[in-house]
Amino acid sequence: MRIAVVTQADPFYVPVFFRSFFEQAPDHPDILIRAVVDLPSFNEPFPQTVLRMLRFYGFVDFVRQSVRYVWHKAIDSLGLAAMSVASLCRKHRVPYMKVQNINTEAFVEWIKREAIDVLVSVAASQIFKPPLLQAPRWGCINIHSAALPRYRGMMPNFWAMRFGEDKAGITIHTMDPEVDRGKVLLQDFLEILPEESLDSLMRRSKLAGAKLMWKALEQIREGSYALKDYEGPSSYYSFPTPEDVKALRRRGHPLL
């Protein structure tokens, strides 16, 4: 079975997923990762992303994340450790390509030409339009760090903590034109630890998500999967405001 993975150049959490995902790949020799496709982060200019992060983290945590960002970039550039998706792809000899827009006719034709069976979305920053959704032989799947249909939208781990949940969900689902819709392939849950930071939960979610993704792909390859409808109330949240961050911290959960 041939797959391609669409993601974005997040410097902190997406590489955690791919490090684990690639390390598990030898256990699944019948599934070929044909390419990892890297999209622009947030699908917005870099200065706008910086401003967004400053408002989210506040000055002190923004400086801490900035230091981490520079450190990650430095050791990645020097080849001391693979800290980016691109470096992880090189390390594990997985084809890597940067694409500005995955909905172009050229990219859709590439999916067809490469006979991709499953197109996987991991924090992809662009919505898949119908021609792209229909291009893979089997279809498209997405991983979302929530028990869908709850906490659709952005940063679901944040919102689960913000509203006092004791567990964070992980859902792998088929993709429809409407975001975070489709059918459920698999779901799993992580306990939210007392006073755990958002950073810690997001990293644990990425590690658990990599394992769950391989399980879903194996079920597709074997034809043993069972698609289920979403159950329970639906909710949607966009990017948190500074007031939401304050509410999270009042619950005892720091960002870092």
C-alpha positions as CSV (number, residue, x, y, z in Angstrom):
1,M,0.0,0.0,0.0
2,R,1.4,3.4,-1.0
3,I,0.8,6.5,1.2
4,A,1.7,10.1,1.2
5,V,1.6,12.3,4.3
6,V,0.7,16.0,4.2
7,T,1.9,18.1,7.1
8,Q,3.2,21.6,8.0
9,A,6.6,22.9,9.1
10,D,5.8,23.2,12.8
11,P,9.1,23.3,14.7
12,F,8.0,21.8,18.0
13,Y,5.2,19.2,17.8
14,V,4.9,17.8,14.3
15,P,8.5,16.5,14.4
16,V,7.6,14.5,17.5
17,F,4.9,12.7,15.6
18,F,7.2,11.9,12.6
19,R,10.2,10.8,14.7
20,S,8.0,8.1,16.3
21,F,6.1,7.4,13.0
22,F,9.3,6.8,11.0
23,E,10.9,4.7,13.8
24,Q,7.8,2.4,13.6
25,A,7.9,2.1,9.8
26,P,10.1,-1.0,9.6
27,D,7.4,-2.9,11.5
28,H,5.1,-2.2,8.5
29,P,7.0,-3.3,5.4
30,D,3.9,-3.6,3.3
31,I,3.2,0.1,3.6
32,L,5.4,2.5,1.5
33,I,5.7,6.1,2.5
34,R,6.0,7.6,-1.0
35,A,6.4,11.2,0.2
36,V,6.0,13.7,3.1
37,V,4.5,16.9,1.7
38,D,5.4,20.0,3.8
39,L,3.0,23.0,3.7
40,P,3.5,26.5,5.0
41,S,2.7,26.7,8.8
42,F,-0.6,28.3,9.6
43,N,-0.9,29.1,5.8
44,E,0.1,32.7,6.7
45,P,3.2,34.9,6.5
46,F,5.9,34.3,9.2
47,P,5.6,37.7,10.9
48,Q,1.9,37.1,11.3
49,T,2.7,33.7,12.9
50,V,5.2,35.4,15.3
51,L,2.5,38.0,16.4
52,R,0.0,35.2,16.9
53,M,2.4,33.3,19.1
54,L,3.3,36.3,21.1
55,R,-0.3,37.0,21.9
56,F,-0.9,33.4,22.8
57,Y,2.2,32.7,25.0
58,G,2.7,36.1,26.6
59,F,6.1,37.7,26.8
60,V,7.9,35.3,29.1
61,D,6.8,32.0,27.5
62,F,7.2,33.5,24.1
63,V,10.9,34.2,24.9
64,R,11.2,30.6,26.2
65,Q,9.7,29.2,23.0
66,S,11.9,31.5,20.9
67,V,15.0,30.2,22.6
68,R,13.8,26.6,22.0
69,Y,13.1,27.5,18.4
70,V,16.6,28.9,17.8
71,W,18.2,25.9,19.6
72,H,16.2,23.4,17.5
73,K,17.1,25.3,14.3
74,A,20.8,25.4,15.3
75,I,21.3,21.8,16.1
76,D,19.2,20.7,13.1
77,S,21.3,22.9,10.7
78,L,24.5,21.6,12.2
79,G,23.4,18.1,11.8
80,L,23.7,17.3,15.5
81,A,20.1,16.0,15.7
82,A,17.1,15.7,13.4
83,M,14.7,18.3,14.8
84,S,12.7,19.1,11.7
85,V,10.4,17.1,9.4
86,A,12.8,17.6,6.5
87,S,15.8,16.3,8.5
88,L,13.8,13.4,9.8
89,C,12.9,12.5,6.2
90,R,16.5,12.6,5.2
91,K,17.5,10.5,8.2
92,H,15.0,7.8,7.4
93,R,15.3,8.1,3.6
94,V,11.7,9.2,3.1
95,P,11.1,11.4,0.0
96,Y,10.3,15.0,1.1
97,M,8.7,17.8,-0.9
98,K,7.6,21.4,-0.1
99,V,4.3,22.4,-1.7
100,Q,2.7,25.8,-1.5
101,N,-0.8,24.6,-2.4
102,I,-2.0,21.0,-2.4
103,N,-5.1,21.7,-4.3
104,T,-3.4,22.5,-7.6
105,E,-4.1,20.4,-10.6
106,A,-0.4,19.5,-10.7
107,F,-0.4,18.0,-7.2
108,V,-3.7,16.2,-7.7
109,E,-2.2,14.6,-10.8
110,W,0.9,13.7,-8.9
111,I,-1.2,11.7,-6.4
112,K,-2.9,9.8,-9.3
113,R,0.4,9.3,-11.1
114,E,2.1,7.8,-8.0
115,A,-0.9,5.6,-7.4
116,I,-1.2,6.8,-3.8
117,D,-3.7,4.6,-1.9
118,V,-4.1,6.7,1.2
119,L,-3.3,10.4,1.6
120,V,-2.7,11.2,5.3
121,S,-3.2,14.6,6.9
122,V,-1.1,15.3,10.0
123,A,-1.7,18.9,11.1
124,A,-2.1,20.0,7.5
125,S,-2.6,23.8,7.2
126,Q,-4.8,23.7,4.1
127,I,-8.3,22.3,3.5
128,F,-8.5,19.4,1.1
129,K,-10.9,20.2,-1.8
130,P,-13.0,17.6,-3.6
131,P,-10.6,16.8,-6.5
132,L,-7.8,16.1,-4.0
133,L,-10.0,14.1,-1.7
134,Q,-11.0,11.9,-4.6
135,A,-7.5,11.4,-6.0
136,P,-6.1,8.6,-3.8
137,R,-7.3,5.1,-4.6
138,W,-8.7,4.4,-1.1
139,G,-9.1,7.9,0.2
140,C,-7.8,10.5,2.7
141,I,-7.5,10.3,6.5
142,N,-6.8,12.8,9.1
143,I,-5.6,12.6,12.7
144,H,-7.1,15.0,15.2
145,S,-6.2,15.3,18.9
146,A,-9.7,15.1,20.2
147,A,-12.6,12.7,20.6
148,L,-14.5,14.0,17.6
149,P,-17.1,15.4,17.1
150,R,-16.1,17.3,20.3
151,Y,-13.3,20.0,20.0
152,R,-13.3,20.3,16.2
153,G,-11.1,23.1,14.9
154,M,-7.7,24.4,16.2
155,M,-5.6,23.2,19.2
156,P,-8.0,20.6,20.6
157,N,-5.5,19.7,23.4
158,F,-5.7,23.3,24.6
159,W,-9.5,23.3,24.7
160,A,-9.8,20.0,26.5
161,M,-7.6,21.4,29.2
162,R,-9.3,24.7,29.2
163,F,-12.7,23.1,29.9
164,G,-11.4,20.8,32.6
165,E,-11.6,17.5,30.8
166,D,-9.8,14.6,32.5
167,K,-8.9,12.9,29.2
168,A,-7.8,14.1,25.8
169,G,-9.0,12.2,22.7
170,I,-7.3,11.1,19.5
171,T,-9.4,10.4,16.4
172,I,-8.3,9.1,13.0
173,H,-11.1,9.7,10.5
174,T,-11.9,9.8,6.8
175,M,-12.0,13.2,5.3
176,D,-14.9,15.1,3.7
177,P,-14.9,18.6,2.3
178,E,-16.1,19.9,5.6
179,V,-13.3,20.1,8.2
180,D,-13.1,17.4,10.9
181,R,-16.0,15.4,9.4
182,G,-16.2,12.0,7.8
183,K,-16.2,8.6,9.5
184,V,-14.3,7.5,12.5
185,L,-11.6,4.8,11.9
186,L,-10.1,4.7,15.3
187,Q,-10.2,6.6,18.6
188,D,-8.0,6.5,21.7
189,F,-7.7,8.6,24.9
190,L,-4.9,10.0,27.1
191,E,-5.3,10.9,30.7
192,I,-4.7,14.6,31.4
193,L,-2.3,14.7,34.3
194,P,-2.8,17.1,37.2
195,E,-0.9,20.4,36.6
196,E,0.4,19.0,33.3
197,S,1.5,21.6,30.8
198,L,0.0,22.0,27.4
199,D,3.4,21.4,25.9
200,S,3.6,18.0,27.7
201,L,0.1,16.9,26.6
202,M,0.7,17.9,23.0
203,R,3.9,15.9,22.9
204,R,2.3,12.8,24.4
205,S,-0.6,13.1,22.0
206,K,1.7,13.2,19.0
207,L,3.5,10.0,20.3
208,A,0.2,8.2,20.9
209,G,-1.1,9.5,17.5
210,A,1.8,8.0,15.6
211,K,1.1,4.6,17.0
212,L,-2.6,4.9,16.4
213,M,-2.0,6.0,12.8
214,W,0.0,2.9,12.0
215,K,-2.8,0.8,13.4
216,A,-5.3,2.6,11.2
217,L,-3.1,2.1,8.1
218,E,-2.7,-1.6,8.8
219,Q,-6.4,-2.0,9.1
220,I,-6.9,-0.2,5.8
221,R,-4.3,-2.4,4.1
222,E,-5.9,-5.6,5.5
223,G,-9.4,-4.5,4.8
224,S,-10.3,-5.1,8.5
225,Y,-11.3,-1.5,9.3
226,A,-14.8,-0.5,10.5
227,L,-16.1,3.0,9.8
228,K,-18.3,4.5,12.5
229,D,-20.4,7.7,12.7
230,Y,-19.5,10.4,15.2
231,E,-21.3,10.1,18.5
232,G,-22.2,12.8,21.0
233,P,-22.4,16.5,20.9
234,S,-20.3,18.5,18.5
235,S,-18.2,21.6,19.3
236,Y,-15.8,23.8,17.3
237,Y,-13.1,26.2,18.6
238,S,-10.7,28.4,16.8
239,F,-7.3,29.8,18.0
240,P,-7.3,30.6,21.7
241,T,-7.5,34.2,22.9
242,P,-5.3,35.6,25.8
243,E,-8.4,35.3,28.0
244,D,-8.6,31.6,27.2
245,V,-5.0,31.2,28.2
246,K,-5.6,32.9,31.5
247,A,-8.5,30.5,32.1
248,L,-6.3,27.5,31.3
249,R,-3.6,28.7,33.8
250,R,-6.3,29.2,36.5
251,R,-7.0,25.4,36.2
252,G,-3.4,24.8,37.0
253,H,-2.1,24.0,33.6
254,P,0.9,26.1,32.3
255,L,1.6,26.4,28.6
256,L,5.2,25.2,29.0
